[in-house]
């Protein structure tokens, strides 16, 4: 499981959390190693093999969550170089827009001194976090502020964001997510396929069932409309799901869904609870670390 592939995350216009990226050269090392060590298949082929009772031994699949533009600019060239397939799960309401996910939008505002001060005055959670981290590096402050904001209700975060938008004079950064043309080019290569990830990256077990169903249906409709293929696969935002959510996926024809739980697939895997192994730079920057991440429990 990957999210972003970046050349120089420290130079990005929006702060990138450590758990959200690998560097391009790291990703290339991973793909070269996997190509030589495993049968790298599309996730749909692995799901199909399990459904048919076939072996998936020594197979693996590459997945990306969200639909970041660097999947096209940096990851896709590596996939083409090695002829390796991948699946990208799209939060379709962000595709082709300048919208930011809330952690990136908060980080963008909090980098601006005058906005950070206004945010502290408006939010006790941010004020206490920033006070506690006095003297810490900028990256750590932003990362821990985002973590602190996760405990708020979605409505509280949105109200704070709406306030910061009204007082921020700086223009938003350039588009960070894919557009549909870029997604189409990747699909046409035959290497990249797409799955649903809701429309607005809603945490499905924290909203009413009707809202969850709407988000699932909309992401599938968007992909069908723009790419011509209705998705069979889905990724739970933040990895959150429950039996009701699984039942909604079955109702709408989803045949495989990935989680954020670490693990390997077997013939006994529940195909609506597929485990993955998350990859991010700080724990997988070398091949020995990469192997440890794959094979060692708790790492």
N, C-alpha and C positions, 0 to 999 in steps of 0.2 A: 504494500500500500504506500503510494507516494501522494504528495500534494503538489509541491512546486519544485521546479528544477531551475536553478539560478546560477549565473556566472559570478556575481558579486552581490550577495544579499545586503551587505552593508551600504551599498550605493543605491539601493532601491528608494524610490520616492516615498514609499510607505513602509514603515517598520515591519519586518518579517520575523515572526516568532520562531525560536530555535527549532521547535518541533514541526515546523511547516515546510521545510525545504531540504533538499540535498544540492550540492554544487554540481554543475554540469559534468565536470571531470569525474566526480564520484559516481554519478549516474552511469556514465559511460563504462567505468570499471565494473559496476554491478552487472550491466547488461552483457558485457563481454564474458564475465565469469558465468553468468546464468546460461548463456548460449552454449558454452563449452561443457556445462555440468548437468544440465537438465533438458528435457523437452519443453521448450517454452511455447505454450498454447494460448489461444484466446480463452478467456474465462468461460465463454459460452461452450466451447468444446469440452472443457473440463466438466462443466455442469452436465452436458449431454452424455458424456462417458459415465458419470455416476448414475444418471437416470437409467442408462441402459445396462448397468451392472458391470461395466468394463473397468479395467485397472486404470488408476491415475498415478501409479507409482512413478517416481522420478519426473513428475510433471510439475510445472508451475505456471502461474499467470501473473501478469503485471497489471496493476490497476492504479488509477489516479482519481482523486475526489475533487469535486467542485467545478472544474473546467477552467483553470487558470490559462491565460494566454501563453505563458511560457511552456505549457504542454505542446504548443504548436511551434514556438520559436526555438526552443532548446531541447525538449525531449524528443519530439518527432524526428528531427534529423538523426538522432542516435538510433531510434527504432528502425528507421530506413536503412541506416548503415549496416545494421546487423540482421535486418529482416525479421524483427521480433514483433509480435502482435501485442496490443494493449487494449484495455477497456477504460474509458473515461466516463465518470458519472457526473452528469451535468445538473447544477442548480439552475434550471432553465430561465428563471426570471431575471438572472444576472447576465445571461449570454447576450452579447452585442450591445451592452449598456455600459455606462460609467459607474454603475452602482458598486459600492464596496460592501463586503461583509462587515458586520458591526465591529469586530476586533480591529480590522484594518482602518475603519473610519475613525474609531476612537484614537488609535495610535497616531493617525494623521493629525488630528486636532491637538493631542497632548504633546506633540513635538513643538508646537508653537507656544512660546512662553506666556503670552497674554491669554491664550485660550486655556492653557493648563491652569492658570491662576483662577480663571472664571469657573472652570470645572471643579476645582477644589472647594470654592465657595458654595457651589451648588450641590456637591455630593460629599457626604461624610465618609463614605467608603473610599473614595479617591483621596481625600484629604489625609485620612489616617494612613493609607498605604504610602503616599508620597512622603509624609513626615517620617514614617518608620524607616524609609529607605534613603534618608538624607545622606548624601555623599556617595551613594552607589552609582554605578555606571548607567548611562541613558538606556541601554538595552534592557538591563534588569528592571529598571523602574517601569518601562513600558510593558514588559512581559508580565510583571506582577500586578500592574494596574488592570490589565486585561483579565488576569485570573481572578482578581477581586470583583470585577464587574460581572463575572459569570454567576455569582451568587444572587444577583438581583433578578427580579421578575422581568420578563421581556418588556412589559409595558414601562417599567421604571427606566430601563436602558433606553428605550425609544424616546421617552420624554426628555431624558438628558441629552441624547443625540440631537433631538429637534432644537433644543436650546442652543447647543454649541453651533449648529448650522446657522442659526440666525445671527450669531456674533462673529462668525469666521469670515474674514474678508478675502482670504487666499483661495484661488480656484482649486477645484478638486484635481487629483492627479490624472494622468492619462489612463485610458482603459486598461484594466488588469485582467479581465476575463476574456475568454474566446468570443469571437462572433460566429455566426452561423456559416459564413463562407469558409472560414478557417476549419471549422468542424467538418464541413463538407469535403474539403480537400483531403483531410486526414482519412475520412471514410472512403473516399474514392481510391486511396492507395491500397485498400484491402487489408491494411495492418491494424487500423484503429476502429473500434466499435464503441457505441455509446449506450449508457444506461441512465435511468432516472435517479434523481437525488433531491426530489421535491422541486417546486418552483422557487420558493423563497428561503430555502435552507432552514425550514422549520423543524424544531425538535419534536418529533411526531408524538411521543408519549406525554408531552406537556401541553398539548392543545386538545380541544374537543374532537371527538371522533369524526365529526362532519368536516372539520377543518383539515384534519389529517388526510381524509379521503380526497378532499378537493386538491390538496397539494400533490398527492400521488398521481391523481388523474391528470392534472395540468401538466406535470413534467412529462408524462407519457405522450399527451397530445402535442406538446411543443416539439418533441423529438420527431414524432410522426410527421407533423406539418413541415418541418424545416429539413429533415434528413430522409424522409420517405420510408422509414422503417420504425415500426412500433417496438419499443424496447422490451426485452424479456428479462432484463436484469435491473437490479435496484441497489442503491447503497443508502443505509439509514444515516441521516445527518447526525453527527456526533456519536454514531453507533447505537443510538437509543431505539428500543423497540419493545413490544410486549405481544402477548397472544392476539390481542385485537388488531394491532398493526399488521402482524403477519397474515391474519385473516383477510384484511383489506387488500394486501398484495395478491393473495391467491384469487380473490374476487375479481381483480382487474388484470389477471393473466400474467403476473410476474412469476417466473419459474425459478429464479435464483436471486438471493439477496445477500449482500456482504455486510459484515459487522466490523467493529474495531477490536474485537476480542482476538488475542494472539493465539495462533494454532495452525495445525495442518489439516488438510482435507483427507477424508477417508471415504470408503463406500458407505459408511454409516452416517456421514455428515448430514444434518438437516440442511437442505439446500436453501432455506430461508434464514439460516443462521451461519453462513459461511464465515469462518475465521480468516484473518489476514495477519500479516506481520508488517507493522508500521516501520517505515524507513525515514530517518532524518539525520542530518549531517553529523550532529554531535555524537551519535552512537554507531555510525556505519561508514565513517570516512575512509577506512582501509578495508581490504578484503578480510583480514583476520577478525576485525570488529563486525563486519557484515556476516561472516559465518557464525560468530557468537550470537548475533541477534537472531539468526535463523534457528540455531540448534539448541541454545541454552535457555532453559526456563528462567523467568524472572529478569531477563536482560533485554 
